[in-house]
Amino acid sequence: MKESYVSVVNLRRRVFSEVARIAYTDAPLEELETAAYRLFPGTANSDVEDIFRKRAIAEEMIRLAMGLEVRDFHDFKPVTDGFDRINIDENIFQIPLVDVIKFACEACPTRGFTVTNNCRKCMAHPCSNVCPVNAITIGREGAVIDKEKCVKCGRCEKTCPYNAIVEYDRPCAKVCGVNAIESDELNRAIINHDKCVGCGRCVTECPFGAIGDKTQIYQLGKALRSKRKIYAIMAPSYIGQFGALTTPAQLTAAMKKLGFEDMVEVGLGADMTTLHEANEYLERVPEKIPFMGTSCCYSWSLLFEYNFPELKGYISDSGSPMKYTAEHIKKIDPEAEVCFVGPCTSKKVEAIDSKVEDYVDFVITFEELMGIFVAADIEPSEMEAVEEEEESSRSARGYAMAGGVAAAVKEVAEKIDPSRNIQIEGANSLKECIKLIQMAKAGKKDGYLLEGMACDGGCIAGMGTVASITRVRKALSQYMNEAEAPTPFENELIPDHLKADHQ
């Protein structure tokens, strides 16, 4: 949707840039009181319509970008209320990280079916014939659906020869695979945070910009200005995000110019995850557990925890690439702080987890990083590249695409034990993940290594990405082919003892 939701996407990025500017120039926080007026001055034709509403939405996006909660629609307090609590240079994330801007929500109709003017009022009237609850009658102008009777089975839509019956749903709810989008007394969307797994898909799908996520742009900016040793660890899906011609070496130079000590590819940690999960699969499946799920997508892991708690133990105990990369850096440099840069809000949620919080200090998305580059007037593609050591294998780089994690683990596991022929299967999008888990629960995936990704296409389609998935997929495939090491065993940066433990 990003390519067609340009207005909302541009507003988010302008907000990110404004917050980053305040942090990097050490400007007074009071300037954010008038930021919405700078973003929408009313001088452009596009600003004329709904300018006051646009400014109000921008203010709530600013609060979220600062790491604060949104104000309720009846709250009378300045946009800067609470800034004293978050005017610091360290992690301030508190759940919920994703929330609805109430007054921006249009109270879109919930899922249902409607008859269009394409109805021909045909003699066969198959729609009413197949309706199990007699909710459809043939009126003067065509078929009529009784909303009170309709059970939303969809049979009428499927049987209509003229495609005159269509299904509709609010965009945020349609994309939410865990039914976490509910309604308040005015039919406005609310998020049930007991169900939400933090994928952030609803943020990108709302055409009104009524759902947003908290960021750490301001706190990270202050930390970088303090000259502390902060390392940026970049998720494998970063390839192609910051310009088709931008090389990894140029991006490293851009990150250093921002104030980071260095940039390390999370592909290094992905190689470690591959080794751990391969060994774990060989030890546990099928002797101890019937199947095993990969551990990289935190939303996939939360899906088990919230919806299938009895199967939670079947998810790999291995750490995610983010954790292993951060842990590796802090072993080498005890003074280091780590900022993960990735494609989604799911990693923000993971960073709050007790198993990860000691290793990862900040998390931002590619979209937020782009806002920071704009504020700092840095164009990565124009940076002078510096030759650096290759940090990840071909299989680790493939983690960014759907199917890449399971393929990497299978390849390594079968190298460790050539007698094994491991079956793998993956699902991307929460709805498909649930279907896969249900099949596994029914015993239809025994012996399998299962990979789940919350986003359709994998991490390269995360809500915090910048570039089109088609372009990134092509760039990533090329980057994988350029890797000198095919697997973790050939990656010289992986400690020998770690390789030996898994051979």
N, C-alpha and C positions, 0 to 999 in steps of 0.2 A: 504493500500500500504506500510505501514511502515515496515512490516516484509520482503518485497521483495526489498525495496529501501534502503537497509542497508548502502550502501556506502554514499549516500547523508545524511541520518539520522546521521551516525557517524560523518561526517564532521560538521554538525550543532552543535552537542553536544561537539565536540572538540573545536569548536570556542567559545561556551558558557563557557566552562571550562577555556579557555585561558583568556577571558575577566574577568571572575570571579577571576582568580588568580591575575591579575593585580590590581583589586580593593581590594581584601582581604589582599594582601601582601604589598599594597601601593608601588608597583613597578612603575618605570617611564613609562609614557604613550608611550614614544619613543620605548619601547620594542615591541609595536604592529606593528612597521614598518617592523619588521623581523618575525612576528608571522607566516605568511604563509610559510616561509622557515622551521620553526620548525614543522609545521603541515605536510608539504610535503618535507622532506629533500632529497628525491631522492635516498634513500638507500634501499628502499623496491621495490620488483618487481612490485607491484601494482602502485608505484609512477612513473614508467618510462614513461608510456603512458600519453600524454597530461599533463605533470607535470606543465608546465607554465600556462596552462589554469586553472588547479586545484588551483594553487596558486592565480591566479587573482580572481577566484570566492570566495576563502577563504577570500581575502581582503575585498571584498564587503560585505560578511557575517559579517565580523568584524565590518565594519561601521554600518551595521544595528543593530548588537548586542550592539553597543555603543549608539544607538538611533539616528544615523545620516542617511541622505539620501544617496542612492547609487550614485556613480559618473556616468556621461554619458560616453559612450564608447570613445568619442573623447576628454574628459577632461584630461589634463595633470596636475595632482596634487597628492601629496602624500596621502597614505591611511589615514594618521593622520590629513588631512586638516579638520578644523572645530572642532577638539577635544577640543580646548580652550572654545568653547561654551557649551560643555556638560560635562566638568570636574567639576561637581557639585554633591551634595548629595540630590537632590530632583527631582521630576517628570519633565521630559523634553519632554514628548511625544508631537509630532506635526503630524497631518495628512499630507500625507497618511502614514499609519502604515505598509501597505503591498505594495510591489512594485517589478518590474521586473528588474533583472540584465541583461541589454540589450545584452552585448556581450556573455552572457552564453546561451541566447535563440537560439534555433536551427531553428527558423522560421518554426515550424512544419506545415504541410498542414492543412487547416481548413476543417470543416466537408464536407464529400462527400461519394461517393460510388465507389467501384472498383470491377472489375471482376478478380477472381483468376483463377489459372490453373485447378481448379476443374470443370470448364465449359465443358460440353459435346457437345455443339453445337447441342442441341436436335432439332428434327423436329418441336416440338410444339412451341419452343421459347416463352414461356409464359412471359418472362421478357420484350420483345419488345411489346407483345400484350397488357400488362397492362400499359405501359408507356404513360402518358397523353400528352406528348410533343414530342413523337417520337425521343427521345434522344438515343435509343438503336438500333443498327443494328447488324446483325450477320456477322462477318468477317471470314476470312480464318481460324483463330485460335480459334475463339469463339466470344462471345458477346463483343461488344465495346460500351462504354458509352461516349457520346459527352458531355464533361464537360460544354461547353458553353450553351447547351440546358437544361441540367439536372436541375430540380427544387428541387431535394433532397427530394422527397416525400417518398421514401423508398419502393414503391410498388414492384419494381423488386426484392429487397432483400427478401421480404416476400413470393413471388410467386415461386422463383427458387427451383425446386425439389432437386437440388444438393447442396444447400447452397453455390453456387459458387460466389455470390455477397455479399460483406461485407461492412459494414459502418465503417468509420474511422473518427477520430476527434483529435484535439490536446488535450492532457490530461487535461490541465488547463481549457480550455473552456468547455470541456465535463462535468466537475464537477461543474462548475459555473451555478447555477440555475437562475441567474439574468442577464445573457449575458453581464457581465462587462468586459470580456476578448475580446479585439478587436485587430486590427493589425495596425502596422505603414507602412510606404512606402516600407519597406523591408520585410514585412510579419512577422515581429517579434511581439510577444505578447506585448500588452500594457494593462493597467488596466484603465478602465473608472471609475474614483473615484466618479463620480456623480451617478453611478449605484451600485457600490460595497457596500455590507453590512457588510464587515469585518469578514466574517466567517473563512477565511484563508484556505479553502479547497484547493485552487490552490497551496499553498505552499507545501503541502504534496504530491500532484499529479504530480508535474513536475519532470521527471526522470533526468533532467540535473542540478537540484539545482538552476534554473534560477529565482526563485521567493522566496523572503524572507520577514520577518517581523521584525520591530524594537523591541528592548527589553530595559529593565531598569536594567539589571544585574549590570552594572558598578555603576550606581547612587545608587542602593539599597545597594551594597557592601560598598560604601563609607558611606552611612547613618548608616549602622549597625556598622561600625568601630567607628562612632562618639559617640556610646553608648546611642543614643536616645532610647526612649521607643517605639519600633516598634512591633506591634502585627501582626502575620501571621494569616490570616483567610483562611481556607482551604475549597475549594468547595467540595460538597458531592462526586464527582467523583474521589476523591483522593484515595479511598479505592482500594488496590491492585496495585497501580501505582509504588510503591517503594519497590517491593519485595513481593512475595506471603506470606512470613512469618512475614512481618513487621506489627506490631500492631499500632493503632492510638497513644497509649502511647509512643511507641518507636519513632514514627515520631515527636511527640511533643518534646521529649528529643533532637532529632537531630536538630530541629528548634531552640531550646534554645541554643544549642552548637554553632549554626551559629551566634547567637547574638540577636535573637528575644526575646522579653519580655515574650511572651507566644504564644500558638497556640490555636485558637478558630475555631470550626467547623462552616461553613456557614450554616449547617443544622439548627442552631439556628435561623438565619435570615429566612431560608426557612419556619420554623414553623410560623413565623410572617407573611410572605407573604401568606401562606395558610389561615390564619385567615382573613387577609385583603381581599383577592380575594374571599373567600367564602361569606363574608358579602356583598362585592360589587356585586357579581353575583346575590345574592338574591334580592338586592335593584334595580338593573338596568335591569335584563332580566326577562320577555320580555317587561316590562312596558316602559322602556326608550330606550333600544337598542335591536335589534332582537337576537343578539348573543354576546358573549364576548370571547376575546382571552386572554390567559395568558400573563404574562409580563416578564418572566424570561430570555428567550433567546433574547439578544439585536439585533441580526441579524434578527430575526423574527419581532421584532418591527420596525426596519428600513425598512423591506420589505413592511410593510404597509405604512410607511411614504413616501417611494420613488415610489412605484408602485400602491398603492391603497390609496392615501391621503384622499379620501372621506370616507374611512372606519377607518381611524386612531383613531377616538374616540371610536371605539369598542374594542380597546386593554385596558386591565385593567390599572387603574391609580395607582395601588399599586406599591410600590418600589420592586426592585429585592432583593433576599436573600443577595447578596453582599452588597447592600446599607444598609439594615436593620441591618446586623451584624456589619458593620463598625460604624453605628450610635449608636448602643447599646454600643460598646466598648468606644466610645468617650464621651458618657454620664457618664459612670462609671469612666473613666480616661481622664480628659480634656487634659492632656499632651500627650496622645497616638497618634501615627501615625499608619496607617493601610496599610498592604500589602496583597492584594488578590492574592492567588495562585490558579490557575484554569486550565481548559483544552483548552482554545482557545484565539484567538486574539479578538474575539467579546467583551470580557470583558475589553480588553484594550481600545477599542473604547468607550465602555460605561463609563469608568472611566474619559473620557474627557468631557462627557456630563455635562452640568451645574447643573443638578439635583443630580449628584453623586460626582463631583470633590471635594466638600468640605469634603467628608467623606473618600474617598479612595485615598491614597497618592501614592501607587505603585501597579503595577499589573505585575505578571510574570506567566508563564505557568509551568506545571509539568516538561516539558522537560527542561526548563531553570533552574528550581530548581535542577534537576538532575545534570546539568552541574556545578552548584554551589557546590553541595555535593562532586562531584569529585575533584574540585579545592581545597576544604577545607579538603579533605581526611576523609570524614564522610560517614560511612555506616549505614544507619538507622536501618537495621535489627540487628546490633550488639550493639545498644544502650541499656542501662539499663532503663527499663520502670518504670514510676512513675504513680501510680494510680490517676486517675482524675475523676471529675464529668462528668456524661453523659450529652451531650449538645443538642442532637437532637432526634426527635421521629422517629419511623419507617417510617411514611409517608414522612417526610422531607428527609430522606436518599434516598428515592426512586426518588427524583428530578433528580438524575443523569442519570436515564434511560428514554428512550422514553416512554411517557405515564404516567410517575410518577407524574408530576406536576398536571395534570388534575385529576388524580385519588385521589390525596391528597385533592384538593379543593372540589371535589365532596363529599368525605367522610365527611369532616367537615361541608360543607354546608347542607348536609342532616341530620347531627346531630343537627344543629341549627334549621332547619325547616324540621321535619320528613315528612311533607306532600309533599315535593318536590321530584320528581324523575328526577334527572339531567342527561341529555344525554351528553356524552363527545366523542370527536374524536380528534385524533392527526395525525400529519404529521411530518416526519423527513426526511431531505434533502430539500433544497430550492425549487427544482422542485415540490416535493410533496406538500410543503407548498403553493405554488402558485396555484396548482390545488384545494386545500382545500379552499383557500380564494375565488377563482372564484366560487366555488359551494356555498359558504356562501353568496357571493354577489348576486347570482342568487336566493337567498331565500330558498335554499335547506337545510340550517343548522340552521334555526330559532329555538331559544330556547337552542342551544348547547353551551357548554363550549369547546372552541377549543384550543388545545395546538400545538404550532409550534416549531420545533427544526431544526436548520440549518444543523446539522450533523446526518447522517444515524445511528440510534441507540441511539441518544441523546448525552449528555455531555460526556459519557464514551468513545465516538468516536471522541472527539474534536481533532483539528489539533495539539494541544500542549500536548497530552497525551503521555504516555511512554509505557504502557503495552498493550497487545492484548485485544481486546474488549471481547472475550470469557472468558478469565481469570478474567477480572475485573467484568464482569456481575455476575459471580459465586460468587466472593468475596463479592460483594455488596449485593447480595441476602442474603448471610449468615449474613452480618452486619445488614441488615434490620431486620432479624428474631431475632437478639440478643438485639434489642432495648427494653428498659423497658417501654417506653411510646409509645403507638400506634399512638397517634395524638398530636397536640399542646396542647390540653386541659389537657393532663396528664404530659406535660413537665414542671417540677418544675421551670425551669429557665425562663419561659415566665411569665412576670409580671401579677399578678392577675387582675389588672385593664384592661389589654389588652384582657385577656380571657373574662372578664365580658362584655366588649364593643361588643363582637361578639357572645354573647349567648342570 
